[in-house]
C-alpha cells in the first residue's frame, strides 16, 4: 500500500542482498542466496505481512528460479 509505514523490502535487508551480489555470493552460492532473497523479498508479494507464510517455503530447490539464473532473462 502507498501509505505503508514500513518500507518493503526493509532497506537494511535490501542493502545486505545487494552487498552479497556485489561480493559474488549469489554466483558462488546460488541456492543459499535464493533462500536469503526469498526470506526478504517475499514481503513484496503480499498485502498483509501476517500472511507471508502462506506463500510457501520458497524457490531455492528449483535452480531455474535462483536469482543468478532468472537474472539472465532480465
PQR file of N, CA, C, O and H, with PARSE charges and radii, in Angstrom:
ATOM      1  N   UNK A   1       0.835  -1.175   0.000 -0.4000 1.5000
ATOM      2  CA  UNK A   1       0.000   0.000   0.000 -0.0000 2.0000
ATOM      3  C   UNK A   1       0.885   1.245   0.000  0.5500 1.7000
ATOM      4  O   UNK A   1       1.995   1.230   0.532 -0.5500 1.4000
ATOM      5  N   UNK A   2       0.400   2.282  -0.580 -0.4000 1.5000
ATOM      6  CA  UNK A   2       1.168   3.516  -0.691 -0.0000 2.0000
ATOM      7  C   UNK A   2       1.403   4.176   0.665  0.5500 1.7000
ATOM      8  O   UNK A   2       2.364   4.929   0.826 -0.5500 1.4000
ATOM      9  H   UNK A   2      -0.501   2.295  -1.013  0.4000 1.0000
ATOM     10  N   UNK A   3       0.557   3.910   1.619 -0.4000 1.5000
ATOM     11  CA  UNK A   3       0.690   4.548   2.925 -0.0000 2.0000
ATOM     12  C   UNK A   3       1.386   3.676   3.964  0.5500 1.7000
ATOM     13  O   UNK A   3       1.312   3.957   5.160 -0.5500 1.4000
ATOM     14  H   UNK A   3      -0.223   3.298   1.488  0.4000 1.0000
ATOM     15  N   UNK A   4       2.067   2.609   3.510 -0.4000 1.5000
ATOM     16  CA  UNK A   4       2.780   1.755   4.452 -0.0000 2.0000
ATOM     17  C   UNK A   4       3.820   2.556   5.211  0.5500 1.7000
ATOM     18  O   UNK A   4       4.537   3.371   4.631 -0.5500 1.4000
ATOM     19  H   UNK A   4       2.127   2.381   2.539  0.4000 1.0000
ATOM     20  N   UNK A   5       3.895   2.323   6.495 -0.4000 1.5000
ATOM     21  CA  UNK A   5       4.918   2.978   7.307 -0.0000 2.0000
ATOM     22  C   UNK A   5       6.261   2.273   7.167  0.5500 1.7000
ATOM     23  O   UNK A   5       7.313   2.902   7.279 -0.5500 1.4000
ATOM     24  H   UNK A   5       3.312   1.661   6.966  0.4000 1.0000
ATOM     25  N   UNK A   6       6.223   0.994   6.930 -0.4000 1.5000
ATOM     26  CA  UNK A   6       7.444   0.217   6.770 -0.0000 2.0000
ATOM     27  C   UNK A   6       7.745   0.038   5.288  0.5500 1.7000
ATOM     28  O   UNK A   6       6.861  -0.274   4.491 -0.5500 1.4000
ATOM     29  H   UNK A   6       5.368   0.483   6.839  0.4000 1.0000
ATOM     30  N   UNK A   7       9.002   0.240   4.939 -0.4000 1.5000
ATOM     31  CA  UNK A   7       9.402   0.045   3.553 -0.0000 2.0000
ATOM     32  C   UNK A   7       9.581  -1.440   3.280  0.5500 1.7000
ATOM     33  O   UNK A   7      10.081  -2.188   4.120 -0.5500 1.4000
ATOM     34  H   UNK A   7       9.721   0.494   5.587  0.4000 1.0000
ATOM     35  N   UNK A   8       9.165  -1.849   2.096 -0.4000 1.5000
ATOM     36  CA  UNK A   8       9.294  -3.245   1.687 -0.0000 2.0000
ATOM     37  C   UNK A   8      10.052  -3.272   0.378  0.5500 1.7000
ATOM     38  O   UNK A   8       9.625  -2.625  -0.578 -0.5500 1.4000
ATOM     39  H   UNK A   8       8.759  -1.241   1.413  0.4000 1.0000
ATOM     40  N   UNK A   9      11.150  -3.986   0.291 -0.4000 1.5000
ATOM     41  CA  UNK A   9      11.771  -4.703   1.395 -0.0000 2.0000
ATOM     42  C   UNK A   9      12.437  -3.739   2.360  0.5500 1.7000
ATOM     43  O   UNK A   9      12.674  -2.573   2.044 -0.5500 1.4000
ATOM     44  H   UNK A   9      11.498  -4.512   1.068  0.4000 1.0000
ATOM     45  N   UNK A  10      12.728  -4.248   3.530 -0.4000 1.5000
ATOM     46  CA  UNK A  10      13.412  -3.467   4.545 -0.0000 2.0000
ATOM     47  C   UNK A  10      14.718  -2.934   3.949  0.5500 1.7000
ATOM     48  O   UNK A  10      15.489  -3.709   3.383 -0.5500 1.4000
ATOM     49  H   UNK A  10      12.535  -5.195   3.787  0.4000 1.0000
ATOM     50  N   UNK A  11      14.982  -1.630   4.063 -0.4000 1.5000
ATOM     51  CA  UNK A  11      16.192  -1.056   3.463 -0.0000 2.0000
ATOM     52  C   UNK A  11      17.485  -1.739   3.902  0.5500 1.7000
ATOM     53  O   UNK A  11      18.408  -1.889   3.102 -0.5500 1.4000
ATOM     54  H   UNK A  11      14.356  -1.001   4.523  0.4000 1.0000
ATOM     55  N   UNK A  12      17.556  -2.145   5.147 -0.4000 1.5000
ATOM     56  CA  UNK A  12      18.748  -2.841   5.631 -0.0000 2.0000
ATOM     57  C   UNK A  12      18.889  -4.205   4.938  0.5500 1.7000
ATOM     58  O   UNK A  12      19.985  -4.583   4.524 -0.5500 1.4000
ATOM     59  H   UNK A  12      16.806  -2.023   5.797  0.4000 1.0000
ATOM     60  N   UNK A  13      17.796  -4.927   4.818 -0.4000 1.5000
ATOM     61  CA  UNK A  13      17.816  -6.229   4.154 -0.0000 2.0000
ATOM     62  C   UNK A  13      18.159  -6.072   2.674  0.5500 1.7000
ATOM     63  O   UNK A  13      18.917  -6.870   2.124 -0.5500 1.4000
ATOM     64  H   UNK A  13      16.906  -4.620   5.154  0.4000 1.0000
ATOM     65  N   UNK A  14      17.608  -5.050   2.033 -0.4000 1.5000
ATOM     66  CA  UNK A  14      17.901  -4.797   0.624 -0.0000 2.0000
ATOM     67  C   UNK A  14      19.384  -4.505   0.424  0.5500 1.7000
ATOM     68  O   UNK A  14      20.001  -5.003  -0.517 -0.5500 1.4000
ATOM     69  H   UNK A  14      16.992  -4.401   2.480  0.4000 1.0000
ATOM     70  N   UNK A  15      19.944  -3.704   1.304 -0.4000 1.5000
ATOM     71  CA  UNK A  15      21.364  -3.364   1.219 -0.0000 2.0000
ATOM     72  C   UNK A  15      22.224  -4.619   1.393  0.5500 1.7000
ATOM     73  O   UNK A  15      23.224  -4.798   0.697 -0.5500 1.4000
ATOM     74  H   UNK A  15      19.442  -3.299   2.069  0.4000 1.0000
ATOM     75  N   UNK A  16      21.828  -5.478   2.323 -0.4000 1.5000
ATOM     76  CA  UNK A  16      22.566  -6.723   2.545 -0.0000 2.0000
ATOM     77  C   UNK A  16      22.550  -7.598   1.292  0.5500 1.7000
ATOM     78  O   UNK A  16      23.582  -8.141   0.900 -0.5500 1.4000
ATOM     79  H   UNK A  16      21.016  -5.333   2.888  0.4000 1.0000
ATOM     80  N   UNK A  17      21.384  -7.735   0.669 -0.4000 1.5000
ATOM     81  CA  UNK A  17      21.289  -8.532  -0.558 -0.0000 2.0000
ATOM     82  C   UNK A  17      22.163  -7.959  -1.664  0.5500 1.7000
ATOM     83  O   UNK A  17      22.842  -8.698  -2.377 -0.5500 1.4000
ATOM     84  H   UNK A  17      20.546  -7.294   0.988  0.4000 1.0000
ATOM     85  N   UNK A  18      22.142  -6.653  -1.801 -0.4000 1.5000
ATOM     86  CA  UNK A  18      22.956  -6.019  -2.842 -0.0000 2.0000
ATOM     87  C   UNK A  18      24.450  -6.207  -2.569  0.5500 1.7000
ATOM     88  O   UNK A  18      25.235  -6.383  -3.500 -0.5500 1.4000
ATOM     89  H   UNK A  18      21.590  -6.052  -1.223  0.4000 1.0000
ATOM     90  N   UNK A  19      24.835  -6.169  -1.312 -0.4000 1.5000
ATOM     91  CA  UNK A  19      26.239  -6.382  -0.954 -0.0000 2.0000
ATOM     92  C   UNK A  19      26.651  -7.825  -1.251  0.5500 1.7000
ATOM     93  O   UNK A  19      27.754  -8.069  -1.740 -0.5500 1.4000
ATOM     94  H   UNK A  19      24.197  -6.026  -0.556  0.4000 1.0000
ATOM     95  N   UNK A  20      25.775  -8.771  -0.958 -0.4000 1.5000
ATOM     96  CA  UNK A  20      26.065 -10.173  -1.267 -0.0000 2.0000
ATOM     97  C   UNK A  20      26.244 -10.368  -2.766  0.5500 1.7000
ATOM     98  O   UNK A  20      27.141 -11.093  -3.198 -0.5500 1.4000
ATOM     99  H   UNK A  20      24.879  -8.573  -0.560  0.4000 1.0000
ATOM    100  N   UNK A  21      25.395  -9.727  -3.558 -0.4000 1.5000
ATOM    101  CA  UNK A  21      25.538  -9.797  -5.023 -0.0000 2.0000
ATOM    102  C   UNK A  21      26.880  -9.222  -5.456  0.5500 1.7000
ATOM    103  O   UNK A  21      27.613  -9.826  -6.238 -0.5500 1.4000
ATOM    104  H   UNK A  21      24.666  -9.139  -3.208  0.4000 1.0000
ATOM    105  N   UNK A  22      27.177  -8.062  -4.936 -0.4000 1.5000
ATOM    106  CA  UNK A  22      28.410  -7.360  -5.304 -0.0000 2.0000
ATOM    107  C   UNK A  22      29.645  -8.191  -4.960  0.5500 1.7000
ATOM    108  O   UNK A  22      30.628  -8.186  -5.701 -0.5500 1.4000
ATOM    109  H   UNK A  22      26.581  -7.572  -4.300  0.4000 1.0000
ATOM    110  N   UNK A  23      29.593  -8.897  -3.844 -0.4000 1.5000
ATOM    111  CA  UNK A  23      30.725  -9.707  -3.407 -0.0000 2.0000
ATOM    112  C   UNK A  23      30.797 -11.071  -4.079  0.5500 1.7000
ATOM    113  O   UNK A  23      31.700 -11.853  -3.783 -0.5500 1.4000
ATOM    114  H   UNK A  23      28.795  -8.902  -3.242  0.4000 1.0000
ATOM    115  N   UNK A  24      29.858 -11.371  -4.983 -0.4000 1.5000
ATOM    116  CA  UNK A  24      29.888 -12.632  -5.713 -0.0000 2.0000
ATOM    117  C   UNK A  24      29.233 -13.801  -4.997  0.5500 1.7000
ATOM    118  O   UNK A  24      29.310 -14.937  -5.465 -0.5500 1.4000
ATOM    119  H   UNK A  24      29.124 -10.736  -5.224  0.4000 1.0000
ATOM    120  N   UNK A  25      28.590 -13.535  -3.868 -0.4000 1.5000
ATOM    121  CA  UNK A  25      27.941 -14.602  -3.111 -0.0000 2.0000
ATOM    122  C   UNK A  25      26.825 -15.270  -3.916  0.5500 1.7000
ATOM    123  O   UNK A  25      26.658 -16.488  -3.855 -0.5500 1.4000
ATOM    124  H   UNK A  25      28.528 -12.612  -3.487  0.4000 1.0000
ATOM    125  N   UNK A  26      26.071 -14.482  -4.663 -0.4000 1.5000
ATOM    126  CA  UNK A  26      24.947 -15.032  -5.440 -0.0000 2.0000
ATOM    127  C   UNK A  26      25.424 -16.064  -6.458  0.5500 1.7000
ATOM    128  O   UNK A  26      24.754 -17.073  -6.677 -0.5500 1.4000
ATOM    129  H   UNK A  26      26.207 -13.493  -4.713  0.4000 1.0000
ATOM    130  N   UNK A  27      26.563 -15.821  -7.075 -0.4000 1.5000
ATOM    131  CA  UNK A  27      27.104 -16.753  -8.060 -0.0000 2.0000
ATOM    132  C   UNK A  27      27.779 -17.949  -7.395  0.5500 1.7000
ATOM    133  O   UNK A  27      27.654 -19.080  -7.865 -0.5500 1.4000
ATOM    134  H   UNK A  27      27.107 -15.001  -6.897  0.4000 1.0000
ATOM    135  N   UNK A  28      28.492 -17.697  -6.304 -0.4000 1.5000
ATOM    136  CA  UNK A  28      29.222 -18.764  -5.621 -0.0000 2.0000
ATOM    137  C   UNK A  28      28.300 -19.694  -4.831  0.5500 1.7000
ATOM    138  O   UNK A  28      28.590 -20.880  -4.677 -0.5500 1.4000
ATOM    139  H   UNK A  28      28.593 -16.778  -5.922  0.4000 1.0000
ATOM    140  N   UNK A  29      27.197 -19.151  -4.338 -0.4000 1.5000
ATOM    141  CA  UNK A  29      26.256 -19.910  -3.508 -0.0000 2.0000
ATOM    142  C   UNK A  29      24.822 -19.590  -3.948  0.5500 1.7000
ATOM    143  O   UNK A  29      24.056 -19.006  -3.182 -0.5500 1.4000
ATOM    144  H   UNK A  29      26.961 -18.187  -4.464  0.4000 1.0000
ATOM    145  N   UNK A  30      24.461 -19.968  -5.171 -0.4000 1.5000
ATOM    146  CA  UNK A  30      23.151 -19.551  -5.699 -0.0000 2.0000
ATOM    147  C   UNK A  30      21.955 -20.058  -4.910  0.5500 1.7000
ATOM    148  O   UNK A  30      20.974 -19.332  -4.749 -0.5500 1.4000
ATOM    149  H   UNK A  30      25.083 -20.442  -5.794  0.4000 1.0000
ATOM    150  N   UNK A  31      22.015 -21.270  -4.422 -0.4000 1.5000
ATOM    151  CA  UNK A  31      20.877 -21.812  -3.666 -0.0000 2.0000
ATOM    152  C   UNK A  31      20.706 -21.051  -2.353  0.5500 1.7000
ATOM    153  O   UNK A  31      19.590 -20.680  -1.988 -0.5500 1.4000
ATOM    154  H   UNK A  31      22.812 -21.860  -4.553  0.4000 1.0000
ATOM    155  N   UNK A  32      21.801 -20.822  -1.649 -0.4000 1.5000
ATOM    156  CA  UNK A  32      21.744 -20.114  -0.376 -0.0000 2.0000
ATOM    157  C   UNK A  32      21.320 -18.666  -0.571  0.5500 1.7000
ATOM    158  O   UNK A  32      20.565 -18.118   0.231 -0.5500 1.4000
ATOM    159  H   UNK A  32      22.708 -21.124  -1.946  0.4000 1.0000
ATOM    160  N   UNK A  33      21.815 -18.043  -1.652 -0.4000 1.5000
ATOM    161  CA  UNK A  33      21.417 -16.667  -1.930 -0.0000 2.0000
ATOM    162  C   UNK A  33      19.923 -16.601  -2.234  0.5500 1.7000
ATOM    163  O   UNK A  33      19.241 -15.675  -1.796 -0.5500 1.4000
ATOM    164  H   UNK A  33      22.429 -18.488  -2.304  0.4000 1.0000
ATOM    165  N   UNK A  34      19.420 -17.565  -2.971 -0.4000 1.5000
ATOM    166  CA  UNK A  34      17.993 -17.605  -3.290 -0.0000 2.0000
ATOM    167  C   UNK A  34      17.168 -17.675  -2.003  0.5500 1.7000
ATOM    168  O   UNK A  34      16.140 -17.006  -1.891 -0.5500 1.4000
ATOM    169  H   UNK A  34      19.975 -18.317  -3.327  0.4000 1.0000
ATOM    170  N   UNK A  35      17.602 -18.464  -1.049 -0.4000 1.5000
ATOM    171  CA  UNK A  35      16.888 -18.570   0.228 -0.0000 2.0000
ATOM    172  C   UNK A  35      16.897 -17.229   0.960  0.5500 1.7000
ATOM    173  O   UNK A  35      15.877 -16.819   1.516 -0.5500 1.4000
ATOM    174  H   UNK A  35      18.437 -19.007  -1.140  0.4000 1.0000
ATOM    175  N   UNK A  36      18.036 -16.547   0.964 -0.4000 1.5000
ATOM    176  CA  UNK A  36      18.119 -15.238   1.614 -0.0000 2.0000
ATOM    177  C   UNK A  36      17.233 -14.224   0.886  0.5500 1.7000
ATOM    178  O   UNK A  36      16.529 -13.434   1.515 -0.5500 1.4000
ATOM    179  H   UNK A  36      18.864 -16.880   0.513  0.4000 1.0000
ATOM    180  N   UNK A  37      17.280 -14.259  -0.436 -0.4000 1.5000
ATOM    181  CA  UNK A  37      16.481 -13.353  -1.256 -0.0000 2.0000
ATOM    182  C   UNK A  37      14.989 -13.565  -0.986  0.5500 1.7000
ATOM    183  O   UNK A  37      14.251 -12.602  -0.776 -0.5500 1.4000
ATOM    184  H   UNK A  37      17.852 -14.900  -0.947  0.4000 1.0000
ATOM    185  N   UNK A  38      14.552 -14.812  -0.990 -0.4000 1.5000
ATOM    186  CA  UNK A  38      13.154 -15.140  -0.728 -0.0000 2.0000
ATOM    187  C   UNK A  38      12.730 -14.683   0.657  0.5500 1.7000
ATOM    188  O   UNK A  38      11.636 -14.146   0.833 -0.5500 1.4000
ATOM    189  H   UNK A  38      15.151 -15.594  -1.161  0.4000 1.0000
ATOM    190  N   UNK A  39      13.595 -14.896   1.637 -0.4000 1.5000
ATOM    191  CA  UNK A  39      13.274 -14.525   3.009 -0.0000 2.0000
ATOM    192  C   UNK A  39      13.018 -13.041   3.186  0.5500 1.7000
ATOM    193  O   UNK A  39      12.291 -12.640   4.094 -0.5500 1.4000
ATOM    194  H   UNK A  39      14.483 -15.332   1.493  0.4000 1.0000
ATOM    195  N   UNK A  40      13.609 -12.222   2.325 -0.4000 1.5000
ATOM    196  CA  UNK A  40      13.448 -10.782   2.444 -0.0000 2.0000
ATOM    197  C   UNK A  40      12.467 -10.203   1.431  0.5500 1.7000
ATOM    198  O   UNK A  40      11.702  -9.295   1.758 -0.5500 1.4000
ATOM    199  H   UNK A  40      14.200 -12.548   1.587  0.4000 1.0000
ATOM    200  N   UNK A  41      12.483 -10.714   0.221 -0.4000 1.5000
ATOM    201  CA  UNK A  41      11.702 -10.121  -0.853 -0.0000 2.0000
ATOM    202  C   UNK A  41      10.247 -10.601  -0.907  0.5500 1.7000
ATOM    203  O   UNK A  41       9.408  -9.943  -1.520 -0.5500 1.4000
ATOM    204  H   UNK A  41      13.104 -11.452  -0.045  0.4000 1.0000
ATOM    205  N   UNK A  42       9.944 -11.717  -0.286 -0.4000 1.5000
ATOM    206  CA  UNK A  42       8.581 -12.261  -0.373 -0.0000 2.0000
ATOM    207  C   UNK A  42       7.533 -11.321   0.203  0.5500 1.7000
ATOM    208  O   UNK A  42       6.356 -11.413  -0.146 -0.5500 1.4000
ATOM    209  H   UNK A  42      10.626 -12.252   0.212  0.4000 1.0000
ATOM    210  N   UNK A  43       7.949 -10.426   1.076 -0.4000 1.5000
ATOM    211  CA  UNK A  43       7.004  -9.480   1.664 -0.0000 2.0000
ATOM    212  C   UNK A  43       6.448  -8.508   0.619  0.5500 1.7000
ATOM    213  O   UNK A  43       5.410  -7.884   0.837 -0.5500 1.4000
ATOM    214  H   UNK A  43       8.905 -10.352   1.360  0.4000 1.0000
ATOM    215  N   UNK A  44       7.141  -8.384  -0.510 -0.4000 1.5000
ATOM    216  CA  UNK A  44       6.669  -7.512  -1.585 -0.0000 2.0000
ATOM    217  C   UNK A  44       5.459  -8.109  -2.306  0.5500 1.7000
ATOM    218  O   UNK A  44       4.740  -7.395  -3.005 -0.5500 1.4000
ATOM    219  H   UNK A  44       7.985  -8.891  -0.686  0.4000 1.0000
ATOM    220  N   UNK A  45       5.236  -9.394  -2.143 -0.4000 1.5000
ATOM    221  CA  UNK A  45       4.192 -10.099  -2.882 -0.0000 2.0000
ATOM    222  C   UNK A  45       2.843 -10.136  -2.177  0.5500 1.7000
ATOM    223  O   UNK A  45       1.862 -10.617  -2.745 -0.5500 1.4000
ATOM    224  H   UNK A  45       5.820  -9.974  -1.575  0.4000 1.0000
ATOM    225  N   UNK A  46       2.784  -9.637  -0.957 -0.4000 1.5000
ATOM    226  CA  UNK A  46       1.550  -9.751  -0.173 -0.0000 2.0000
ATOM    227  C   UNK A  46       1.113  -8.382   0.348  0.5500 1.7000
ATOM    228  O   UNK A  46       1.898  -7.434   0.384 -0.5500 1.4000
ATOM    229  H   UNK A  46       3.581  -9.247  -0.496  0.4000 1.0000
ATOM    230  N   UNK A  47      -0.120  -8.301   0.740 -0.4000 1.5000
ATOM    231  CA  UNK A  47      -0.633  -7.055   1.296 -0.0000 2.0000
ATOM    232  C   UNK A  47      -0.510  -6.993   2.809  0.5500 1.7000
ATOM    233  O   UNK A  47      -0.293  -5.923   3.379 -0.5500 1.4000
ATOM    234  H   UNK A  47      -0.758  -9.071   0.712  0.4000 1.0000
ATOM    235  N   UNK A  48      -0.647  -8.137   3.454 -0.4000 1.5000
ATOM    236  CA  UNK A  48      -0.604  -8.208   4.911 -0.0000 2.0000
ATOM    237  C   UNK A  48       0.563  -9.103   5.331  0.5500 1.7000
ATOM    238  O   UNK A  48       0.560 -10.295   5.024 -0.5500 1.4000
ATOM    239  H   UNK A  48      -0.823  -9.006   2.991  0.4000 1.0000
ATOM    240  N   UNK A  49       1.561  -8.549   6.026 -0.4000 1.5000
ATOM    241  CA  UNK A  49       2.723  -9.331   6.437 -0.0000 2.0000
ATOM    242  C   UNK A  49       2.403 -10.605   7.213  0.5500 1.7000
ATOM    243  O   UNK A  49       3.167 -11.569   7.155 -0.5500 1.4000
ATOM    244  H   UNK A  49       1.563  -7.581   6.275  0.4000 1.0000
ATOM    245  N   UNK A  50       1.296 -10.623   7.930 -0.4000 1.5000
ATOM    246  CA  UNK A  50       0.946 -11.825   8.699 -0.0000 2.0000
ATOM    247  C   UNK A  50       0.673 -13.021   7.790  0.5500 1.7000
ATOM    248  O   UNK A  50       0.683 -14.164   8.247 -0.5500 1.4000
ATOM    249  H   UNK A  50       0.676  -9.840   7.977  0.4000 1.0000
ATOM    250  N   UNK A  51       0.430 -12.764   6.511 -0.4000 1.5000
ATOM    251  CA  UNK A  51       0.112 -13.833   5.567 -0.0000 2.0000
ATOM    252  C   UNK A  51       1.326 -14.333   4.784  0.5500 1.7000
ATOM    253  O   UNK A  51       1.177 -15.171   3.894 -0.5500 1.4000
ATOM    254  H   UNK A  51       0.421 -11.836   6.140  0.4000 1.0000
ATOM    255  N   UNK A  52       2.500 -13.845   5.090 -0.4000 1.5000
ATOM    256  CA  UNK A  52       3.683 -14.167   4.289 -0.0000 2.0000
ATOM    257  C   UNK A  52       3.970 -15.670   4.240  0.5500 1.7000
ATOM    258  O   UNK A  52       4.446 -16.166   3.218 -0.5500 1.4000
ATOM    259  H   UNK A  52       2.621 -13.164   5.812  0.4000 1.0000
ATOM    260  N   UNK A  53       3.697 -16.385   5.292 -0.4000 1.5000
ATOM    261  CA  UNK A  53       3.983 -17.823   5.303 -0.0000 2.0000
ATOM    262  C   UNK A  53       3.073 -18.616   4.376  0.5500 1.7000
ATOM    263  O   UNK A  53       3.377 -19.764   4.051 -0.5500 1.4000
ATOM    264  H   UNK A  53       3.311 -15.982   6.122  0.4000 1.0000
ATOM    265  N   UNK A  54       1.978 -18.032   3.952 -0.4000 1.5000
ATOM    266  CA  UNK A  54       1.085 -18.707   3.018 -0.0000 2.0000
ATOM    267  C   UNK A  54       1.718 -18.845   1.630  0.5500 1.7000
ATOM    268  O   UNK A  54       1.238 -19.613   0.796 -0.5500 1.4000
ATOM    269  H   UNK A  54       1.731 -17.099   4.216  0.4000 1.0000
ATOM    270  N   UNK A  55       2.788 -18.102   1.392 -0.4000 1.5000
ATOM    271  CA  UNK A  55       3.476 -18.183   0.103 -0.0000 2.0000
ATOM    272  C   UNK A  55       4.297 -19.462  -0.047  0.5500 1.7000
ATOM    273  O   UNK A  55       4.704 -19.810  -1.155 -0.5500 1.4000
ATOM    274  H   UNK A  55       3.178 -17.478   2.070  0.4000 1.0000
ATOM    275  N   UNK A  56       4.537 -20.144   1.032 -0.4000 1.5000
ATOM    276  CA  UNK A  56       5.307 -21.378   0.970 -0.0000 2.0000
ATOM    277  C   UNK A  56       6.761 -21.169   1.345  0.5500 1.7000
ATOM    278  O   UNK A  56       7.181 -20.078   1.730 -0.5500 1.4000
ATOM    279  H   UNK A  56       4.207 -19.861   1.933  0.4000 1.0000
ATOM    280  N   UNK A  57       7.512 -22.244   1.220 -0.4000 1.5000
ATOM    281  CA  UNK A  57       8.903 -22.244   1.666 -0.0000 2.0000
ATOM    282  C   UNK A  57       9.845 -21.510   0.725  0.5500 1.7000
ATOM    283  O   UNK A  57      10.933 -21.109   1.139 -0.5500 1.4000
ATOM    284  H   UNK A  57       7.171 -23.131   0.907  0.4000 1.0000
ATOM    285  N   UNK A  58       9.464 -21.330  -0.495 -0.4000 1.5000
ATOM    286  CA  UNK A  58      10.330 -20.612  -1.418 -0.0000 2.0000
ATOM    287  C   UNK A  58      10.712 -21.433  -2.628  0.5500 1.7000
ATOM    288  O   UNK A  58      10.172 -22.510  -2.879 -0.5500 1.4000
ATOM    289  H   UNK A  58       8.581 -21.656  -0.831  0.4000 1.0000
ATOM    290  N   UNK A  59      11.653 -20.892  -3.363 -0.4000 1.5000
ATOM    291  CA  UNK A  59      12.010 -21.464  -4.655 -0.0000 2.0000
ATOM    292  C   UNK A  59      13.426 -22.008  -4.712  0.5500 1.7000
ATOM    293  O   UNK A  59      13.902 -22.372  -5.788 -0.5500 1.4000
ATOM    294  H   UNK A  59      12.091 -20.016  -3.159  0.4000 1.0000
ATOM    295  N   UNK A  60      14.113 -22.071  -3.570 -0.4000 1.5000
ATOM    296  CA  UNK A  60      15.532 -22.412  -3.614 -0.0000 2.0000
ATOM    297  C   UNK A  60      15.814 -23.845  -4.022  0.5500 1.7000
ATOM    298  O   UNK A  60      16.970 -24.178  -4.283 -0.5500 1.4000
ATOM    299  H   UNK A  60      13.727 -21.775  -2.696  0.4000 1.0000
ATOM    300  N   UNK A  61      14.816 -24.703  -4.089 -0.4000 1.5000
ATOM    301  CA  UNK A  61      15.026 -26.067  -4.570 -0.0000 2.0000
ATOM    302  C   UNK A  61      14.821 -26.189  -6.073  0.5500 1.7000
ATOM    303  O   UNK A  61      14.889 -27.289  -6.622 -0.5500 1.4000
ATOM    304  H   UNK A  61      13.877 -24.433  -3.877  0.4000 1.0000
ATOM    305  N   UNK A  62      14.571 -25.074  -6.737 -0.4000 1.5000
ATOM    306  CA  UNK A  62      14.381 -25.057  -8.187 -0.0000 2.0000
ATOM    307  C   UNK A  62      15.461 -24.179  -8.823  0.5500 1.7000
ATOM    308  O   UNK A  62      15.302 -22.960  -8.888 -0.5500 1.4000
ATOM    309  H   UNK A  62      14.515 -24.181  -6.290  0.4000 1.0000
ATOM    310  N   UNK A  63      16.550 -24.780  -9.291 -0.4000 1.5000
ATOM    311  CA  UNK A  63      17.660 -23.990  -9.835 -0.0000 2.0000
ATOM    312  C   UNK A  63      17.256 -22.983 -10.909  0.5500 1.7000
ATOM    313  O   UNK A  63      17.873 -21.923 -11.017 -0.5500 1.4000
ATOM    314  H   UNK A  63      16.679 -25.770  -9.238  0.4000 1.0000
ATOM    315  N   UNK A  64      16.246 -23.291 -11.693 -0.4000 1.5000
ATOM    316  CA  UNK A  64      15.830 -22.339 -12.729 -0.0000 2.0000
ATOM    317  C   UNK A  64      15.228 -21.065 -12.136  0.5500 1.7000
ATOM    318  O   UNK A  64      15.077 -20.071 -12.847 -0.5500 1.4000
ATOM    319  H   UNK A  64      15.745 -24.152 -11.605  0.4000 1.0000
ATOM    320  N   UNK A  65      14.882 -21.077 -10.846 -0.4000 1.5000
ATOM    321  CA  UNK A  65      14.308 -19.909 -10.175 -0.0000 2.0000
ATOM    322  C   UNK A  65      15.333 -19.129  -9.352  0.5500 1.7000
ATOM    323  O   UNK A  65      15.017 -18.057  -8.836 -0.5500 1.4000
ATOM    324  H   UNK A  65      15.005 -21.884 -10.269  0.4000 1.0000
ATOM    325  N   UNK A  66      16.544 -19.645  -9.223 -0.4000 1.5000
ATOM    326  CA  UNK A  66      17.572 -18.928  -8.475 -0.0000 2.0000
ATOM    327  C   UNK A  66      17.836 -17.596  -9.151  0.5500 1.7000
ATOM    328  O   UNK A  66      17.913 -17.538 -10.378 -0.5500 1.4000
ATOM    329  H   UNK A  66      16.801 -20.516  -9.641  0.4000 1.0000
ATOM    330  N   UNK A  67      17.975 -16.530  -8.387 -0.4000 1.5000
ATOM    331  CA  UNK A  67      18.215 -15.218  -8.982 -0.0000 2.0000
ATOM    332  C   UNK A  67      19.362 -15.189  -9.996  0.5500 1.7000
ATOM    333  O   UNK A  67      19.284 -14.487 -11.004 -0.5500 1.4000
ATOM    334  H   UNK A  67      17.913 -16.577  -7.390  0.4000 1.0000
ATOM    335  N   UNK A  68      20.406 -15.939  -9.733 -0.4000 1.5000
ATOM    336  CA  UNK A  68      21.551 -15.955 -10.662 -0.0000 2.0000
ATOM    337  C   UNK A  68      21.135 -16.481 -12.040  0.5500 1.7000
ATOM    338  O   UNK A  68      21.734 -16.103 -13.047 -0.5500 1.4000
ATOM    339  H   UNK A  68      20.470 -16.510  -8.915  0.4000 1.0000
ATOM    340  N   UNK A  69      20.127 -17.338 -12.097 -0.4000 1.5000
ATOM    341  CA  UNK A  69      19.640 -17.858 -13.378 -0.0000 2.0000
ATOM    342  C   UNK A  69      18.510 -17.008 -13.944  0.5500 1.7000
ATOM    343  O   UNK A  69      18.465 -16.769 -15.151 -0.5500 1.4000
ATOM    344  H   UNK A  69      19.640 -17.645 -11.280  0.4000 1.0000
ATOM    345  N   UNK A  70      17.604 -16.552 -13.100 -0.4000 1.5000
ATOM    346  CA  UNK A  70      16.496 -15.715 -13.557 -0.0000 2.0000
ATOM    347  C   UNK A  70      17.000 -14.374 -14.091  0.5500 1.7000
ATOM    348  O   UNK A  70      16.458 -13.842 -15.059 -0.5500 1.4000
ATOM    349  H   UNK A  70      17.641 -16.746 -12.120  0.4000 1.0000
ATOM    350  N   UNK A  71      18.034 -13.837 -13.460 -0.4000 1.5000
ATOM    351  CA  UNK A  71      18.576 -12.533 -13.872 -0.0000 2.0000
ATOM    352  C   UNK A  71      19.019 -12.521 -15.330  0.5500 1.7000
ATOM    353  O   UNK A  71      19.008 -11.471 -15.972 -0.5500 1.4000
ATOM    354  H   UNK A  71      18.475 -14.270 -12.673  0.4000 1.0000
ATOM    355  N   UNK A  72      19.404 -13.662 -15.852 -0.4000 1.5000
ATOM    356  CA  UNK A  72      19.853 -13.758 -17.250 -0.0000 2.0000
ATOM    357  C   UNK A  72      18.732 -13.371 -18.218  0.5500 1.7000
ATOM    358  O   UNK A  72      18.992 -12.909 -19.330 -0.5500 1.4000
ATOM    359  H   UNK A  72      19.413 -14.516 -15.331  0.4000 1.0000
ATOM    360  N   UNK A  73      17.496 -13.562 -17.786 -0.4000 1.5000
ATOM    361  CA  UNK A  73      16.346 -13.264 -18.647 -0.0000 2.0000
ATOM    362  C   UNK A  73      15.931 -11.789 -18.583  0.5500 1.7000
ATOM    363  O   UNK A  73      15.152 -11.320 -19.412 -0.5500 1.4000
ATOM    364  H   UNK A  73      17.285 -13.937 -16.883  0.4000 1.0000
ATOM    365  N   UNK A  74      16.448 -11.084 -17.614 -0.4000 1.5000
ATOM    366  CA  UNK A  74      16.098  -9.691 -17.458 -0.0000 2.0000
ATOM    367  C   UNK A  74      17.272  -8.833 -17.809  0.5500 1.7000
ATOM    368  O   UNK A  74      17.183  -7.607 -17.742 -0.5500 1.4000
ATOM    369  H   UNK A  74      17.081 -11.465 -16.941  0.4000 1.0000
TER
END
